[in-house]
Amino acid sequence: MRLDVLNLLVGLAATLFMTGVIWVIQVVHYPLFAQVGSAQFGLYHTGHNARITLVVLLPMLIEALTALVLVVARPTGVPLWTALLGLALVGVIWGSTFLLQVPYHNQLATLAGEESRAAIAGLVATNWLRTLAWTARSLLMLGVVATLL
C-alpha cells in the first residue's frame, strides 16, 4: 500500500475513533459530572482526567500528525483544500481543548458540589465545539476516502 494512502486511512481511523469518544463524552460523561456528590467529585474528576488521557492522547497525536502529512503528501485526487480544511479542524479541536476545556477542568479540580455547577455547564457548552469539529472532520475524511474508492 502506498504511504500517502496509508497515512489517509490511519488518519481516518483516528478521526472516527475520536469522534465516537467525543460524542460519548459530550452526551453521557460530561453531563453526569453534575450527578457526582460533593464528597466524591474531586476523586472522580481526577480519575476521569487520568483515564481519559490514556484513551485520547495517542489517537489525537496520530490524527494531528496524519492531518499535517496529508497536506504535504496527498494521494492523487485529494484536493489541497480538503487537506487544509481537515488540518484547520484539527487546529480548532486542539485550540478548543487547551483554551476552553482544559481551563474548565482546572476549575473543576478545585471545586465541588454547587460551586462546580457553572464550570460543568461551561464545559458541556464549550465541548460542543470539539464535538461538531470532530464530526465535521469525520464527514470530510469519509468523503475524501469515498472519492478515492
WOZI-V732456 format. One record per residue. N is the residue number from 1. RES is the residue in one small letter. PSI is psi in whole degrees, 0 to 359 (* if undefined). Layout:
BEGIN
n->[N	N]
res->[RES	RES]
psi->[PSI	PSI]
END
This chain:
BEGIN
n->[1	2	3	4	5	6	7	8	9	10	11	12	13	14	15	16	17	18	19	20	21	22	23	24	25	26	27	28	29	30	31	32	33	34	35	36	37	38	39	40	41	42	43	44	45	46	47	48	49	50	51	52	53	54	55	56	57	58	59	60	61	62	63	64	65	66	67	68	69	70	71	72	73	74	75	76	77	78	79	80	81	82	83	84	85	86	87	88	89	90	91	92	93	94	95	96	97	98	99	100	101	102	103	104	105	106	107	108	109	110	111	112	113	114	115	116	117	118	119	120	121	122	123	124	125	126	127	128	129	130	131	132	133	134	135	136	137	138	139	140	141	142	143	144	145	146	147	148	149]
res->[m	r	l	d	v	l	n	l	l	v	g	l	a	a	t	l	f	m	t	g	v	i	w	v	i	q	v	v	h	y	p	l	f	a	q	v	g	s	a	q	f	g	l	y	h	t	g	h	n	a	r	i	t	l	v	v	l	l	p	m	l	i	e	a	l	t	a	l	v	l	v	v	a	r	p	t	g	v	p	l	w	t	a	l	l	g	l	a	l	v	g	v	i	w	g	s	t	f	l	l	q	v	p	y	h	n	q	l	a	t	l	a	g	e	e	s	r	a	a	i	a	g	l	v	a	t	n	w	l	r	t	l	a	w	t	a	r	s	l	l	m	l	g	v	v	a	t	l	l]
psi->[139	145	324	322	319	317	316	315	322	319	318	315	315	318	315	319	311	329	317	316	313	327	321	316	314	316	329	301	305	316	329	346	322	346	353	131	155	317	329	349	315	313	318	313	317	317	319	310	317	316	321	328	320	327	320	340	307	313	323	320	317	316	315	315	315	328	320	315	323	329	321	341	75	141	150	132	353	112	148	321	327	321	319	320	317	317	321	320	322	320	320	316	311	320	315	317	308	334	337	301	317	315	322	319	323	320	315	334	341	358	161	163	221	329	331	348	315	321	320	315	318	320	313	315	313	336	344	330	313	319	314	323	318	323	315	319	320	313	317	311	320	320	319	312	320	323	336	344	*]
END
